Amino acid sequence: MRKIVVEKRNGLFNLKGLYNYFKSVCDGFYRVSVEKIRKPRSNDQNGWLWGCIYPMLLDALLDAGWEFTSTEQVHEFFKSQMTADKVVNRHTGEIISFPGSTAAMDTVTFSTYCEKLREYGREFLNIEIPDPDRFWRAYDKRT
């Protein structure tokens, strides 16, 4: 299967790559699927998750009586709670689940995941996780 990227800019599509591909293949029927390409999560998003959200959740979970020992455990816990895929055995009805990957998330999905973590913190742990600070690098350089 061949993947071709088409860009739309100022209302116009650049279909040159698609045209060249169809020019080079044999006659026949072809299926074309279209999906919007999104950027993968950013380093700043990941830094906010690991440097702010998970540490605050770890502290609050410890205060609530949980015996987590690291932010990595917190990460695995919330992945299993919020990103889990479920597979059903149609013969027995047994359901297994396994956590999804945060590394594969795009920026929009990752933002949604972080908001769910913040909501969990507010609702169940009585903490307020601050908004990300887009100027954190400037503060970091001064210290």
WOSUL-V376856 format. One record per residue. N is the residue number from 1. RES is the residue in one letter. PHI is phi in radians with two decimals (* if undefined). OMEGA is omega in radians with two decimals (999 if undefined). Layout:
n->{N N}
res->{RES RES}
phi->{PHI PHI}
omega->{OMEGA OMEGA}
This chain:
n->{1 2 3 4 5 6 7 8 9 10 11 12 13 14 15 16 17 18 19 20 21 22 23 24 25 26 27 28 29 30 31 32 33 34 35 36 37 38 39 40 41 42 43 44 45 46 47 48 49 50 51 52 53 54 55 56 57 58 59 60 61 62 63 64 65 66 67 68 69 70 71 72 73 74 75 76 77 78 79 80 81 82 83 84 85 86 87 88 89 90 91 92 93 94 95 96 97 98 99 100 101 102 103 104 105 106 107 108 109 110 111 112 113 114 115 116 117 118 119 120 121 122 123 124 125 126 127 128 129 130 131 132 133 134 135 136 137 138 139 140 141 142 143}
res->{M R K I V V E K R N G L F N L K G L Y N Y F K S V C D G F Y R V S V E K I R K P R S N D Q N G W L W G C I Y P M L L D A L L D A G W E F T S T E Q V H E F F K S Q M T A D K V V N R H T G E I I S F P G S T A A M D T V T F S T Y C E K L R E Y G R E F L N I E I P D P D R F W R A Y D K R T}
phi->{* -1.84 -1.92 -2.17 -1.67 -2.05 -1.83 -1.92 -2.41 0.94 1.43 -2.01 -1.75 -1.73 -1.75 -1.01 -1.07 -1.16 -1.05 -1.10 -1.10 -1.16 -1.17 -1.62 -1.75 -1.26 -1.03 2.68 -1.76 -2.30 -1.71 -2.05 -1.91 -2.15 -2.49 -1.29 -1.55 -2.03 -1.22 -1.17 -0.89 -1.58 -1.10 -1.13 -1.06 -1.12 -1.11 -1.12 -1.07 -1.44 -1.67 -2.23 -1.10 -1.09 -1.07 -1.16 -1.14 -1.03 -1.03 -1.21 -1.15 -1.11 -1.11 -1.48 1.80 -1.30 -1.97 -1.17 -1.98 -2.80 -1.18 -1.12 -1.16 -1.05 -1.00 -1.12 -1.04 -1.26 -1.05 -1.20 -1.43 -2.02 -2.13 -1.15 -1.67 -2.03 -2.17 -1.89 -1.47 -1.18 -1.49 -1.86 1.42 -1.14 -2.06 -2.04 -2.32 -2.51 -1.20 -1.40 -1.76 -1.45 -1.15 -1.54 -1.29 -1.46 -1.08 -1.22 -1.10 -1.13 -1.08 -1.09 -1.04 -1.09 -1.14 -1.11 -1.12 -1.12 -1.11 -1.04 -1.03 -1.14 -1.30 -1.85 -2.05 1.01 -2.18 -2.01 -1.46 -1.20 -1.09 -1.14 -1.86 -1.24 -1.80 -1.04 -1.10 -1.14 -1.18 -1.11 -1.25 -1.34 -1.64}
omega->{-3.11 3.08 -3.14 3.13 3.10 -3.14 3.01 -3.14 -3.12 3.09 -3.11 3.11 3.01 -3.06 -3.08 3.14 3.12 3.12 -3.13 3.12 -3.12 3.08 -3.03 -3.08 3.14 3.05 3.11 3.12 -3.12 3.09 3.10 3.08 -3.13 3.05 3.11 3.10 3.10 3.11 3.04 -3.14 -3.08 3.06 3.10 3.09 -3.13 3.10 3.10 3.14 -3.03 -3.09 -3.10 -3.00 -3.09 3.10 3.12 3.09 3.11 3.13 -3.11 3.10 3.08 3.10 -3.13 3.06 3.11 -3.10 3.04 -3.12 -3.08 3.06 3.09 3.08 3.09 3.11 -3.13 3.12 -3.09 3.03 -3.12 3.14 -2.94 -3.10 -3.00 2.97 -3.13 3.10 -3.10 2.98 -3.04 3.12 -3.05 -3.07 3.14 3.13 3.02 3.10 3.10 -3.05 3.04 -3.11 3.01 -3.13 -3.10 -3.08 3.01 -3.04 -3.11 -3.14 3.14 3.09 3.10 3.10 3.14 3.10 3.08 3.09 3.12 3.10 3.10 3.12 3.12 -3.00 -3.00 -3.05 3.09 3.07 3.09 3.10 -3.05 3.03 3.06 3.13 -3.08 3.13 -3.05 -3.13 3.13 3.11 -3.08 -3.12 -3.11 -3.09 999}
